[in-house]
């Protein structure tokens, strides 16, 4: 178990209290024990912090000053002072998780199917039933768990971890330190069809999707998320993006660096999302839009026009209400066009009104 001073030095936090005490992990304020760490990042939970049995707390200067008031803190407790307690908690949690998790030893399963052209660094782990196509390039310490398929000419960067049942089509690029969760599909054909119809019939003509998907460094992609390859240009996911489960990103979309996208969001083709955007769950975007940097889209919002002003927060979801009241409001909405026309007719009859 690490000492408090070791953790403070490693994660650039100032330490208040006994640096020699040993800590075995993290826990919520309500359940933490004397040898565990918890954190306080919201003043609403100050009372819970006072009552907590945690042996160590990650806090801001303002919260520390509050807790140090008479009768509001334990003399034996250790404090990690941080400008961003939540981020410090996340980094310490990563360290404990890595220490406690089972690691996958380097090596190649005899049940993997690997093209002879592929050169695999000795530091990689290749699990059973992994299929690797021609001319794939793997970086150092890549971990491929069971039942993964990598298409020809795909590149996987150093220290990337890919969970079971992920399919990555040909000519895709995955950066360093990426995490891709089970069921994700990277590089499937974009939904591109040209209509060719006449009065006698016709068909939808498939447009070959000859682009790729290029994913930057430190990207995490959730389970069953799909990112389509471009029609001619590439679909691009910038460095540091975090994409939740069951997200759909269509062909030729570009997502800027450090943007986060929550579950079930859908982005139609050729839309450009800026840097540091926050996209809520079940939000959806029409195609060929431009979304400015640091835009926030609330969950369930439908975006049908470009957003060009950085820092915009857009919400388009009507709050829930009792069903009977919703029916009444829906009936009014259905008749708004008639009401508008009646107002216009009245204005024509009496322009002064």
C-alpha contacts under 8 A as a table, 3 or more apart, distances in Angstrom:
res1	aa1	res2	aa2	distance
1	X	22	X	5.83
1	X	23	X	5.88
1	X	24	X	5.43
2	X	6	X	6.29
2	X	7	X	6.80
2	X	22	X	5.54
2	X	23	X	5.98
2	X	24	X	7.24
3	X	6	X	5.24
3	X	7	X	6.52
3	X	19	X	6.47
3	X	20	X	5.45
3	X	21	X	5.40
3	X	22	X	4.27
3	X	23	X	6.16
4	X	7	X	5.25
4	X	8	X	6.12
4	X	15	X	7.74
4	X	18	X	7.48
4	X	19	X	4.80
4	X	20	X	6.13
4	X	21	X	5.84
4	X	22	X	6.17
4	X	23	X	6.77
4	X	78	X	7.67
5	X	8	X	4.97
5	X	9	X	6.10
5	X	15	X	6.93
5	X	19	X	4.48
5	X	20	X	6.56
6	X	9	X	5.33
6	X	10	X	6.16
6	X	19	X	7.90
7	X	10	X	5.07
7	X	11	X	6.06
7	X	92	X	7.72
8	X	11	X	5.39
8	X	12	X	5.75
8	X	13	X	4.79
8	X	14	X	6.27
8	X	15	X	6.16
8	X	80	X	6.67
9	X	12	X	5.27
9	X	13	X	6.56
9	X	14	X	7.96
10	X	13	X	8.00
11	X	88	X	7.00
11	X	91	X	7.52
11	X	92	X	7.31
12	X	82	X	7.99
13	X	80	X	5.65
13	X	81	X	5.44
13	X	82	X	5.41
14	X	80	X	5.71
14	X	81	X	4.89
14	X	82	X	6.85
15	X	19	X	7.21
15	X	78	X	7.24
15	X	79	X	5.82
15	X	80	X	4.95
15	X	81	X	6.17
16	X	19	X	7.93
16	X	78	X	5.80
16	X	79	X	4.99
16	X	80	X	6.53
16	X	81	X	7.41
17	X	76	X	7.32
17	X	77	X	6.67
17	X	78	X	4.63
17	X	79	X	6.45
18	X	21	X	6.10
18	X	76	X	7.69
18	X	77	X	7.95
18	X	78	X	6.22
19	X	78	X	7.65
22	X	35	X	6.68
23	X	35	X	4.81
23	X	36	X	5.44
23	X	37	X	7.03
23	X	55	X	7.97
24	X	35	X	5.98
24	X	36	X	5.78
25	X	35	X	7.57
25	X	36	X	5.18
25	X	37	X	6.16
25	X	93	X	7.67
25	X	96	X	6.31
26	X	32	X	7.28
26	X	36	X	5.23
26	X	37	X	4.53
26	X	38	X	5.69
26	X	93	X	6.82
27	X	31	X	6.39
27	X	32	X	4.86
27	X	33	X	7.89
27	X	36	X	6.40
27	X	37	X	6.18
27	X	38	X	5.48
28	X	31	X	5.59
28	X	32	X	5.68
28	X	38	X	5.70
28	X	39	X	7.67
29	X	32	X	5.55
29	X	38	X	5.68
29	X	39	X	7.18
29	X	48	X	6.45
29	X	49	X	6.13
29	X	52	X	5.37
29	X	53	X	7.53
29	X	54	X	6.69
30	X	48	X	6.94
30	X	52	X	5.83
30	X	53	X	7.75
31	X	52	X	7.49
31	X	53	X	7.49
31	X	54	X	7.90
32	X	36	X	5.75
32	X	37	X	6.92
32	X	38	X	6.70
32	X	52	X	6.89
32	X	53	X	5.83
32	X	54	X	4.71
32	X	55	X	7.77
33	X	36	X	5.30
33	X	53	X	5.30
33	X	54	X	4.86
33	X	55	X	6.39
34	X	53	X	5.87
34	X	54	X	5.01
34	X	55	X	4.00
34	X	56	X	7.58
35	X	54	X	7.02
35	X	55	X	5.35
35	X	56	X	7.63
36	X	54	X	5.68
36	X	55	X	5.63
36	X	56	X	6.41
37	X	54	X	5.89
37	X	55	X	6.21
37	X	56	X	4.65
37	X	57	X	5.63
37	X	58	X	7.46
38	X	54	X	6.23
38	X	56	X	6.37
38	X	57	X	4.98
38	X	58	X	6.39
38	X	89	X	7.82
39	X	57	X	4.98
39	X	58	X	4.41
39	X	59	X	6.17
39	X	85	X	6.67
39	X	86	X	7.17
39	X	89	X	6.60
40	X	43	X	7.52
40	X	45	X	6.86
40	X	46	X	7.20
40	X	49	X	6.98
40	X	57	X	6.97
40	X	58	X	6.17
40	X	59	X	5.33
40	X	60	X	7.75
40	X	63	X	7.62
40	X	85	X	6.80
40	X	86	X	7.64
41	X	59	X	6.57
41	X	60	X	7.23
41	X	84	X	7.77
41	X	85	X	5.73
41	X	86	X	5.92
42	X	45	X	5.86
42	X	46	X	7.45
43	X	46	X	5.29
43	X	63	X	7.19
44	X	47	X	7.55
45	X	48	X	5.16
45	X	49	X	6.29
46	X	49	X	4.96
46	X	50	X	6.29
46	X	63	X	7.56
46	X	67	X	7.76
47	X	50	X	5.02
47	X	51	X	6.34
48	X	51	X	5.14
48	X	52	X	5.91
49	X	52	X	4.99
50	X	67	X	6.99
50	X	72	X	5.75
50	X	73	X	5.99
54	X	57	X	6.82
54	X	77	X	7.46
55	X	76	X	7.40
55	X	77	X	5.00
55	X	78	X	6.21
56	X	77	X	5.50
56	X	78	X	4.48
56	X	79	X	5.50
56	X	80	X	7.30
57	X	77	X	7.65
57	X	78	X	6.47
57	X	79	X	4.94
57	X	80	X	6.07
58	X	79	X	5.86
58	X	80	X	4.57
58	X	81	X	6.04
58	X	82	X	6.85
58	X	85	X	5.59
58	X	88	X	7.51
58	X	89	X	6.88
59	X	63	X	5.99
59	X	64	X	6.06
59	X	79	X	6.84
59	X	80	X	6.19
59	X	81	X	5.27
59	X	82	X	6.01
59	X	85	X	5.42
60	X	63	X	5.28
60	X	64	X	6.08
60	X	81	X	5.64
60	X	82	X	5.28
60	X	83	X	5.66
60	X	84	X	6.87
60	X	85	X	6.17
61	X	64	X	5.04
61	X	65	X	6.14
61	X	81	X	6.45
61	X	82	X	7.29
61	X	83	X	7.44
62	X	65	X	5.26
62	X	66	X	6.38
63	X	66	X	5.02
63	X	67	X	6.15
64	X	67	X	5.12
64	X	68	X	6.03
64	X	79	X	7.83
64	X	81	X	7.63
65	X	68	X	5.20
65	X	69	X	6.69
66	X	69	X	5.62
66	X	72	X	7.66
67	X	72	X	5.01
67	X	73	X	5.31
68	X	71	X	7.80
68	X	72	X	6.03
68	X	73	X	5.65
69	X	72	X	5.63
69	X	73	X	7.34
70	X	73	X	7.48
73	X	77	X	7.62
74	X	77	X	5.36
81	X	85	X	7.60
82	X	85	X	5.28
82	X	88	X	6.99
84	X	87	X	5.55
84	X	88	X	6.29
85	X	88	X	5.04
85	X	89	X	5.98
86	X	89	X	5.06
86	X	90	X	6.28
87	X	90	X	5.00
87	X	91	X	6.33
88	X	91	X	5.17
88	X	92	X	6.20
89	X	92	X	5.23
89	X	93	X	5.94
90	X	93	X	5.00
90	X	94	X	6.15
91	X	94	X	5.06
91	X	95	X	6.43
92	X	95	X	5.07
92	X	96	X	6.39
93	X	96	X	5.19
93	X	97	X	6.02
94	X	97	X	5.07
94	X	98	X	6.07
95	X	98	X	5.23
95	X	99	X	6.24
96	X	99	X	5.07
96	X	100	X	6.19
97	X	100	X	5.25
97	X	101	X	5.83
98	X	101	X	5.34
104	X	125	X	6.47
104	X	143	X	7.48
105	X	125	X	6.28
106	X	122	X	6.61
106	X	123	X	5.17
106	X	124	X	5.04
106	X	125	X	4.46
106	X	126	X	7.70
106	X	141	X	7.70
107	X	122	X	6.84
107	X	123	X	7.34
107	X	124	X	6.24
107	X	125	X	4.91
107	X	126	X	6.22
108	X	112	X	7.13
108	X	124	X	7.78
108	X	125	X	5.96
108	X	126	X	4.63
108	X	127	X	6.45
109	X	112	X	5.46
109	X	126	X	5.94
109	X	127	X	5.27
109	X	128	X	5.20
109	X	129	X	7.98
110	X	128	X	7.08
111	X	127	X	7.82
111	X	128	X	4.90
111	X	129	X	5.36
111	X	130	X	7.60
112	X	126	X	7.20
112	X	127	X	6.67
112	X	128	X	5.08
112	X	129	X	4.59
112	X	130	X	4.74
112	X	131	X	6.05
113	X	129	X	6.64
113	X	130	X	6.09
113	X	131	X	4.72
113	X	132	X	6.34
114	X	118	X	6.99
114	X	130	X	7.73
114	X	131	X	5.78
114	X	132	X	4.75
114	X	133	X	6.52
115	X	118	X	5.78
115	X	132	X	6.13
115	X	133	X	5.45
115	X	134	X	5.32
115	X	135	X	7.79
116	X	119	X	7.92
116	X	134	X	7.38
117	X	134	X	5.70
117	X	135	X	5.48
117	X	136	X	7.82
118	X	132	X	7.77
118	X	133	X	7.74
118	X	134	X	6.32
118	X	135	X	5.37
118	X	136	X	5.62
118	X	137	X	6.62
119	X	136	X	7.90
119	X	137	X	6.89
119	X	138	X	7.56
120	X	124	X	6.91
120	X	137	X	7.47
120	X	138	X	6.12
120	X	139	X	7.96
121	X	124	X	5.77
121	X	138	X	7.15
121	X	139	X	6.99
121	X	140	X	5.92
121	X	141	X	7.58
122	X	140	X	7.86
123	X	140	X	5.81
123	X	141	X	4.73
123	X	142	X	7.39
124	X	139	X	7.96
124	X	140	X	6.20
124	X	141	X	4.44
124	X	142	X	4.82
124	X	143	X	5.80
125	X	141	X	7.14
125	X	142	X	6.38
125	X	143	X	4.72
125	X	144	X	6.05
125	X	145	X	7.66
126	X	130	X	6.88
126	X	143	X	6.24
126	X	144	X	4.97
126	X	145	X	6.26
126	X	146	X	7.78
127	X	130	X	6.04
127	X	144	X	5.91
127	X	145	X	4.61
127	X	146	X	4.78
127	X	147	X	7.68
128	X	145	X	7.18
128	X	146	X	4.92
128	X	147	X	6.66
129	X	146	X	5.66
129	X	147	X	4.81
129	X	148	X	7.14
130	X	144	X	7.37
130	X	145	X	7.28
130	X	146	X	5.67
130	X	147	X	4.79
130	X	148	X	4.70
130	X	149	X	5.97
131	X	147	X	7.29
131	X	148	X	6.20
131	X	149	X	4.81
131	X	150	X	6.23
132	X	136	X	6.89
132	X	149	X	6.07
132	X	150	X	4.85
132	X	151	X	6.47
132	X	152	X	7.47
133	X	136	X	6.21
133	X	149	X	8.00
133	X	150	X	5.94
133	X	151	X	4.99
133	X	152	X	4.51
133	X	153	X	7.40
134	X	151	X	7.45
134	X	152	X	4.71
134	X	153	X	6.32
135	X	152	X	5.87
135	X	153	X	4.83
135	X	154	X	7.39
136	X	150	X	7.52
136	X	151	X	7.44
136	X	152	X	5.76
136	X	153	X	4.60
136	X	154	X	4.87
136	X	155	X	5.87
137	X	153	X	7.13
137	X	154	X	6.42
137	X	155	X	4.81
137	X	156	X	6.33
138	X	142	X	6.71
138	X	155	X	6.05
138	X	156	X	4.94
138	X	157	X	6.30
138	X	158	X	7.36
139	X	142	X	6.05
139	X	155	X	7.98
139	X	156	X	5.98
139	X	157	X	4.73
139	X	158	X	4.23
139	X	159	X	7.17
140	X	157	X	7.43
140	X	158	X	4.72
140	X	159	X	6.22
141	X	158	X	5.99
141	X	159	X	4.85
141	X	160	X	7.32
142	X	156	X	7.50
142	X	157	X	7.30
142	X	158	X	5.87
142	X	159	X	4.85
142	X	160	X	5.01
142	X	161	X	6.08
143	X	159	X	7.31
143	X	160	X	6.37
143	X	161	X	4.85
143	X	162	X	6.20
144	X	148	X	6.87
144	X	161	X	6.34
144	X	162	X	5.14
144	X	163	X	6.57
144	X	164	X	7.59
145	X	148	X	6.69
145	X	162	X	6.31
145	X	163	X	5.30
145	X	164	X	5.11
146	X	163	X	7.35
146	X	164	X	4.81
146	X	165	X	6.80
147	X	164	X	5.48
147	X	165	X	4.93
147	X	166	X	7.30
148	X	162	X	7.92
148	X	163	X	7.69
148	X	164	X	5.78
148	X	165	X	5.01
148	X	166	X	5.02
148	X	167	X	5.91
149	X	165	X	7.59
149	X	166	X	6.52
149	X	167	X	4.84
149	X	168	X	6.06
149	X	169	X	7.69
150	X	154	X	6.65
150	X	167	X	6.34
150	X	168	X	4.96
150	X	169	X	6.04
150	X	170	X	6.95
151	X	154	X	6.00
151	X	168	X	6.08
151	X	169	X	4.51
151	X	170	X	3.90
151	X	171	X	7.03
152	X	169	X	7.43
152	X	170	X	4.61
152	X	171	X	6.24
153	X	170	X	5.80
153	X	171	X	4.77
153	X	172	X	7.35
154	X	168	X	7.79
154	X	169	X	7.45
154	X	170	X	5.49
154	X	171	X	4.55
154	X	172	X	4.81
154	X	173	X	5.82
155	X	171	X	7.44
155	X	172	X	6.39
155	X	173	X	4.74
155	X	174	X	6.00
156	X	160	X	7.04
156	X	173	X	6.19
156	X	174	X	4.77
156	X	175	X	6.18
156	X	176	X	7.33
157	X	160	X	6.09
157	X	174	X	5.86
157	X	175	X	4.56
157	X	176	X	4.15
157	X	177	X	6.98
157	X	178	X	7.78
158	X	175	X	7.35
158	X	176	X	4.66
158	X	177	X	6.14
159	X	176	X	5.97
159	X	177	X	4.73
159	X	178	X	7.31
160	X	175	X	7.55
160	X	176	X	5.77
160	X	177	X	4.32
160	X	178	X	4.58
160	X	179	X	5.90
161	X	177	X	7.19
161	X	178	X	6.23
161	X	179	X	4.88
161	X	180	X	6.51
162	X	166	X	7.11
162	X	178	X	7.99
162	X	179	X	5.82
162	X	180	X	4.85
162	X	181	X	6.28
162	X	182	X	7.66
163	X	166	X	6.56
163	X	179	X	7.90
163	X	180	X	6.18
163	X	181	X	5.04
163	X	182	X	5.05
164	X	181	X	7.43
164	X	182	X	5.14
164	X	183	X	7.27
165	X	182	X	5.40
165	X	183	X	5.19
165	X	184	X	7.57
166	X	180	X	7.56
166	X	181	X	7.18
166	X	182	X	5.49
166	X	183	X	4.93
166	X	184	X	5.08
166	X	185	X	6.02
167	X	183	X	7.38
167	X	184	X	6.51
167	X	185	X	4.89
167	X	186	X	6.28
168	X	172	X	7.07
168	X	185	X	5.94
168	X	186	X	4.71
168	X	187	X	6.06
169	X	172	X	6.49
169	X	185	X	7.89
169	X	186	X	6.20
169	X	187	X	4.98
169	X	188	X	6.45
170	X	187	X	7.24
170	X	212	X	7.82
171	X	212	X	5.97
171	X	213	X	7.72
172	X	186	X	7.67
172	X	187	X	6.60
172	X	212	X	5.36
172	X	213	X	4.98
172	X	214	X	5.95
173	X	212	X	7.91
173	X	213	X	6.34
173	X	214	X	4.76
173	X	215	X	5.92
174	X	178	X	7.12
174	X	214	X	6.35
174	X	215	X	4.88
174	X	216	X	6.40
174	X	217	X	7.52
175	X	178	X	6.22
175	X	215	X	5.80
175	X	216	X	4.69
175	X	217	X	4.35
175	X	218	X	7.14
175	X	219	X	7.73
176	X	216	X	7.34
176	X	217	X	4.70
176	X	218	X	6.23
177	X	217	X	6.10
177	X	218	X	4.98
177	X	219	X	7.32
178	X	217	X	6.17
178	X	218	X	4.84
178	X	219	X	4.84
178	X	220	X	5.67
179	X	218	X	7.65
179	X	219	X	6.49
179	X	220	X	4.67
179	X	221	X	6.27
180	X	184	X	6.94
180	X	220	X	5.87
180	X	221	X	4.80
180	X	222	X	6.35
180	X	223	X	7.47
181	X	184	X	6.25
181	X	220	X	8.00
181	X	221	X	6.16
181	X	222	X	5.14
181	X	223	X	4.67
181	X	224	X	7.56
182	X	222	X	7.57
182	X	223	X	4.95
182	X	224	X	6.53
183	X	223	X	5.42
183	X	224	X	4.36
183	X	225	X	7.22
184	X	221	X	7.53
184	X	222	X	7.02
184	X	223	X	5.47
184	X	224	X	4.26
184	X	225	X	4.75
184	X	226	X	5.76
185	X	188	X	6.69
185	X	224	X	6.98
185	X	225	X	6.46
185	X	226	X	4.84
185	X	227	X	6.46
186	X	213	X	7.05
186	X	226	X	5.93
186	X	227	X	5.00
186	X	228	X	6.30
186	X	229	X	7.49
187	X	212	X	6.32
187	X	213	X	5.70
187	X	226	X	7.98
187	X	227	X	6.01
187	X	228	X	4.77
187	X	229	X	4.40
188	X	226	X	7.76
188	X	227	X	7.06
188	X	228	X	4.88
188	X	229	X	5.81
189	X	209	X	5.66
189	X	228	X	5.65
189	X	229	X	5.64
189	X	230	X	7.59
189	X	231	X	7.95
189	X	251	X	7.71
190	X	209	X	6.28
190	X	228	X	5.01
190	X	229	X	5.73
190	X	230	X	6.32
190	X	231	X	6.60
190	X	250	X	6.06
190	X	251	X	4.80
191	X	250	X	7.43
191	X	251	X	7.27
192	X	206	X	6.21
192	X	207	X	5.37
192	X	208	X	7.71
192	X	209	X	7.63
192	X	231	X	7.41
193	X	204	X	5.56
193	X	205	X	5.17
193	X	206	X	4.47
193	X	207	X	5.37
194	X	204	X	5.53
194	X	205	X	4.92
194	X	206	X	6.43
194	X	207	X	6.80
195	X	202	X	7.96
195	X	203	X	6.35
195	X	204	X	4.73
195	X	205	X	6.24
196	X	202	X	5.55
196	X	203	X	5.47
196	X	204	X	6.08
196	X	205	X	6.92
197	X	200	X	7.71
197	X	201	X	5.56
197	X	202	X	4.12
197	X	203	X	6.08
197	X	204	X	8.00
198	X	201	X	5.23
198	X	202	X	6.03
207	X	231	X	7.32
208	X	231	X	6.50
209	X	229	X	6.67
209	X	230	X	5.88
209	X	231	X	3.97
209	X	232	X	6.31
210	X	229	X	7.57
210	X	230	X	6.55
210	X	231	X	5.38
210	X	232	X	5.13
210	X	233	X	7.71
211	X	229	X	5.66
211	X	230	X	4.25
211	X	231	X	5.27
211	X	232	X	4.49
211	X	233	X	4.96
211	X	234	X	4.82
211	X	235	X	7.46
212	X	229	X	4.62
212	X	230	X	5.53
212	X	233	X	7.25
212	X	234	X	4.77
212	X	235	X	6.24
213	X	227	X	7.44
213	X	228	X	7.05
213	X	229	X	5.09
213	X	230	X	6.92
213	X	234	X	5.55
213	X	235	X	4.72
213	X	236	X	5.94
213	X	237	X	7.87
214	X	234	X	6.76
214	X	235	X	6.23
214	X	236	X	4.93
214	X	237	X	6.30
215	X	219	X	7.25
215	X	236	X	5.99
215	X	237	X	4.72
215	X	238	X	6.29
215	X	239	X	7.37
216	X	219	X	6.41
216	X	236	X	7.97
216	X	237	X	6.06
216	X	238	X	5.02
216	X	239	X	4.37
216	X	240	X	7.24
217	X	238	X	7.57
217	X	239	X	4.78
217	X	240	X	6.22
218	X	239	X	5.99
218	X	240	X	4.77
218	X	241	X	7.23
219	X	238	X	7.77
219	X	239	X	6.13
219	X	240	X	4.84
219	X	241	X	4.91
219	X	242	X	5.76
219	X	243	X	7.85
220	X	240	X	7.72
220	X	241	X	6.61
220	X	242	X	4.92
220	X	243	X	6.03
221	X	225	X	6.90
221	X	242	X	6.31
221	X	243	X	4.82
221	X	244	X	6.18
221	X	245	X	7.30
222	X	225	X	5.83
222	X	243	X	5.84
222	X	244	X	4.50
222	X	245	X	4.11
222	X	246	X	7.00
222	X	247	X	7.90
223	X	244	X	7.34
223	X	245	X	4.67
223	X	246	X	6.37
224	X	245	X	5.90
224	X	246	X	4.96
224	X	247	X	7.56
225	X	244	X	7.42
225	X	245	X	5.47
225	X	246	X	4.27
225	X	247	X	4.71
225	X	248	X	6.09
226	X	246	X	7.16
226	X	247	X	6.31
226	X	248	X	5.11
226	X	249	X	6.25
227	X	235	X	7.86
227	X	248	X	6.18
227	X	249	X	4.74
227	X	250	X	6.13
227	X	251	X	7.53
228	X	235	X	7.05
228	X	249	X	6.28
228	X	250	X	5.07
228	X	251	X	4.95
228	X	252	X	7.94
229	X	234	X	6.40
229	X	235	X	5.68
229	X	250	X	7.54
229	X	251	X	5.23
229	X	252	X	6.98
230	X	233	X	5.32
230	X	234	X	4.61
230	X	235	X	5.16
230	X	250	X	7.97
230	X	251	X	4.34
230	X	252	X	4.51
230	X	253	X	7.81
231	X	234	X	7.46
231	X	251	X	6.38
231	X	252	X	6.76
233	X	252	X	6.27
234	X	251	X	7.62
234	X	252	X	5.55
234	X	253	X	7.95
235	X	250	X	7.84
235	X	251	X	5.78
235	X	252	X	4.30
235	X	253	X	5.09
235	X	254	X	5.85
236	X	252	X	7.31
236	X	253	X	6.41
236	X	254	X	4.67
236	X	255	X	6.15
237	X	241	X	7.01
237	X	254	X	6.07
237	X	255	X	4.90
237	X	256	X	6.59
237	X	257	X	7.47
238	X	241	X	6.12
238	X	254	X	7.79
238	X	255	X	5.79
238	X	256	X	4.90
238	X	257	X	4.29
238	X	258	X	6.99
238	X	259	X	7.98
239	X	256	X	7.60
239	X	257	X	4.84
239	X	258	X	6.20
240	X	257	X	5.80
240	X	258	X	4.44
240	X	259	X	7.29
241	X	256	X	7.71
241	X	257	X	5.91
241	X	258	X	4.36
241	X	259	X	4.88
241	X	260	X	5.69
242	X	258	X	7.08
242	X	259	X	6.56
242	X	260	X	4.75
242	X	261	X	6.41
243	X	247	X	7.19
243	X	260	X	5.82
243	X	261	X	4.84
243	X	262	X	6.32
243	X	263	X	7.62
244	X	247	X	6.43
244	X	260	X	7.98
244	X	261	X	6.03
244	X	262	X	4.90
244	X	263	X	4.81
244	X	264	X	7.85
245	X	262	X	7.37
245	X	263	X	4.95
245	X	264	X	6.83
246	X	263	X	5.67
246	X	264	X	5.02
246	X	265	X	7.61
247	X	261	X	7.75
247	X	262	X	7.48
247	X	263	X	5.63
247	X	264	X	4.67
247	X	265	X	5.07
247	X	266	X	5.89
248	X	264	X	7.16
248	X	265	X	6.45
248	X	266	X	4.64
248	X	267	X	6.25
249	X	253	X	6.79
249	X	266	X	6.01
249	X	267	X	5.03
249	X	268	X	6.66
249	X	269	X	7.64
250	X	253	X	6.03
250	X	266	X	7.93
250	X	267	X	6.04
250	X	268	X	5.18
250	X	269	X	4.77
250	X	270	X	7.59
251	X	268	X	7.56
251	X	269	X	4.95
251	X	270	X	6.46
252	X	269	X	5.74
252	X	270	X	4.63
252	X	271	X	7.32
253	X	267	X	7.52
253	X	268	X	7.41
253	X	269	X	5.60
253	X	270	X	4.61
253	X	271	X	4.98
253	X	272	X	5.75
253	X	273	X	7.78
254	X	270	X	7.31
254	X	271	X	6.55
254	X	272	X	4.73
254	X	273	X	6.03
255	X	259	X	7.09
255	X	272	X	6.09
255	X	273	X	4.68
255	X	274	X	6.20
255	X	275	X	7.27
256	X	259	X	6.15
256	X	272	X	7.87
256	X	273	X	5.84
256	X	274	X	4.66
256	X	275	X	4.10
256	X	276	X	6.99
256	X	277	X	7.88
257	X	274	X	7.51
257	X	275	X	4.79
257	X	276	X	6.19
258	X	275	X	6.19
258	X	276	X	4.95
258	X	277	X	7.40
259	X	274	X	7.57
259	X	275	X	5.80
259	X	276	X	4.43
259	X	277	X	4.62
259	X	278	X	5.96
259	X	279	X	7.89
260	X	276	X	7.40
260	X	277	X	6.38
260	X	278	X	5.12
260	X	279	X	6.16
261	X	265	X	6.90
261	X	278	X	6.27
261	X	279	X	4.73
261	X	280	X	6.33
261	X	281	X	7.24
262	X	265	X	6.32
262	X	279	X	6.10
262	X	280	X	5.12
262	X	281	X	4.46
262	X	282	X	7.46
263	X	280	X	7.58
263	X	281	X	4.77
263	X	282	X	6.40
264	X	281	X	5.68
264	X	282	X	4.63
264	X	283	X	7.41
265	X	279	X	7.62
265	X	280	X	7.19
265	X	281	X	5.42
265	X	282	X	4.24
265	X	283	X	4.74
265	X	284	X	5.53
266	X	282	X	7.08
266	X	283	X	6.52
266	X	284	X	4.68
266	X	285	X	6.36
267	X	271	X	7.06
267	X	284	X	5.74
267	X	285	X	4.83
267	X	286	X	6.78
267	X	287	X	7.25
268	X	271	X	6.41
268	X	284	X	7.84
268	X	285	X	5.84
268	X	286	X	5.32
268	X	287	X	4.51
268	X	288	X	7.65
269	X	286	X	7.75
269	X	287	X	4.87
269	X	288	X	6.44
270	X	287	X	5.76
270	X	288	X	4.73
270	X	289	X	7.21
271	X	285	X	7.80
271	X	286	X	7.56
271	X	287	X	5.29
271	X	288	X	4.47
271	X	289	X	4.58
271	X	290	X	5.94
271	X	291	X	7.87
272	X	288	X	7.40
272	X	289	X	6.18
272	X	290	X	4.88
272	X	291	X	6.08
273	X	277	X	7.39
273	X	290	X	6.27
273	X	291	X	4.84
273	X	292	X	6.77
273	X	293	X	7.51
274	X	277	X	6.23
274	X	290	X	7.74
274	X	291	X	5.61
274	X	292	X	5.00
274	X	293	X	4.24
274	X	294	X	6.91
274	X	295	X	7.58
275	X	292	X	7.61
275	X	293	X	4.70
275	X	294	X	6.12
276	X	293	X	6.06
276	X	294	X	4.78
276	X	295	X	7.47
277	X	293	X	6.04
277	X	294	X	4.35
277	X	295	X	4.81
277	X	296	X	5.76
278	X	294	X	7.12
278	X	295	X	6.37
278	X	296	X	4.66
278	X	297	X	6.22
279	X	283	X	6.78
279	X	296	X	5.90
279	X	297	X	4.80
279	X	298	X	6.51
279	X	299	X	7.09
280	X	283	X	5.80
280	X	296	X	7.82
280	X	297	X	5.76
280	X	298	X	4.89
280	X	299	X	3.90
280	X	300	X	7.02
280	X	301	X	7.99
281	X	298	X	7.62
281	X	299	X	4.57
281	X	300	X	6.26
282	X	299	X	5.66
282	X	300	X	4.67
282	X	301	X	7.29
283	X	297	X	7.12
283	X	298	X	7.03
283	X	299	X	5.24
283	X	300	X	4.39
283	X	301	X	4.68
283	X	302	X	5.82
283	X	303	X	7.70
284	X	300	X	7.28
284	X	301	X	6.42
284	X	302	X	4.96
284	X	303	X	6.13
285	X	289	X	7.77
285	X	302	X	6.02
285	X	303	X	4.77
285	X	304	X	6.14
286	X	289	X	6.76
286	X	302	X	7.92
286	X	303	X	6.30
286	X	304	X	5.11
286	X	305	X	7.54
289	X	304	X	7.71
289	X	305	X	6.37
289	X	306	X	4.84
289	X	307	X	7.90
290	X	306	X	4.85
290	X	307	X	6.22
290	X	308	X	6.93
291	X	295	X	7.02
291	X	306	X	5.72
291	X	307	X	4.77
291	X	308	X	6.13
292	X	295	X	6.00
292	X	307	X	5.80
292	X	308	X	5.06
292	X	309	X	5.98
292	X	310	X	4.94
292	X	311	X	7.46
293	X	310	X	5.10
293	X	311	X	6.58
294	X	310	X	5.84
294	X	311	X	4.77
294	X	312	X	7.25
295	X	310	X	6.09
295	X	311	X	4.80
295	X	312	X	4.91
295	X	313	X	5.89
295	X	314	X	7.82
296	X	311	X	7.16
296	X	312	X	6.28
296	X	313	X	4.60
296	X	314	X	6.28
297	X	301	X	6.69
297	X	313	X	5.94
297	X	314	X	5.05
297	X	315	X	6.22
298	X	301	X	5.85
298	X	313	X	7.52
298	X	314	X	6.28
298	X	315	X	5.09
298	X	316	X	7.54
299	X	315	X	7.68
299	X	317	X	7.76
300	X	316	X	7.27
300	X	317	X	6.06
301	X	314	X	7.67
301	X	315	X	5.72
301	X	316	X	4.67
301	X	317	X	5.68
302	X	316	X	6.48
303	X	306	X	7.75
307	X	310	X	7.87
307	X	312	X	7.60
309	X	312	X	6.12
321	X	325	X	6.69
321	X	326	X	6.22
322	X	325	X	5.48
322	X	326	X	6.29
323	X	326	X	4.95
323	X	327	X	6.25
324	X	327	X	5.18
324	X	328	X	6.55
325	X	328	X	5.16
325	X	329	X	6.33
326	X	329	X	5.12
326	X	330	X	5.97
327	X	330	X	5.02
327	X	331	X	6.19
328	X	331	X	5.19
328	X	332	X	6.49
329	X	332	X	5.07
329	X	333	X	6.23
330	X	333	X	4.99
330	X	334	X	6.18
331	X	334	X	5.17
331	X	335	X	6.56
332	X	335	X	5.24
332	X	336	X	6.35
333	X	336	X	5.20
334	X	337	X	7.42
335	X	338	X	5.40
335	X	339	X	6.37
336	X	339	X	5.00
336	X	340	X	6.06
337	X	340	X	5.08
337	X	341	X	6.24
338	X	341	X	5.09
338	X	342	X	6.23
339	X	342	X	5.10
339	X	343	X	6.32
340	X	343	X	5.14
340	X	344	X	6.30
341	X	344	X	5.03
341	X	345	X	6.15
342	X	345	X	5.06
342	X	346	X	6.19
343	X	346	X	5.09
343	X	347	X	6.20
344	X	347	X	5.04
344	X	348	X	6.31
345	X	348	X	5.17
345	X	349	X	6.43
346	X	349	X	5.13
346	X	350	X	6.13
346	X	351	X	7.86
347	X	350	X	5.08
347	X	351	X	4.80
347	X	352	X	7.56
347	X	353	X	6.61
348	X	351	X	5.58
350	X	353	X	5.63
